[in-house]
Amino acid sequence: MAGIWNWLNSTKLFDDGQINLSVLKQLIDFLF
């Protein structure tokens, strides 16, 4: 699970408090 959090941090998913939609889509594609 820690690997996922490290990946999320590295992708700047929540950059400046805003959700990075392109990264979120990559995450969804990865998980589903």
Secondary structure as GFF3:
##gff-version 3
##sequence-region A 1 32
A	DSSP	alpha_helix	2	11	.	.	.	ID=ss1
A	DSSP	beta_strand	14	15	.	.	.	ID=ss2
A	DSSP	beta_strand	18	19	.	.	.	ID=ss3
A	DSSP	alpha_helix	21	31	.	.	.	ID=ss4
###
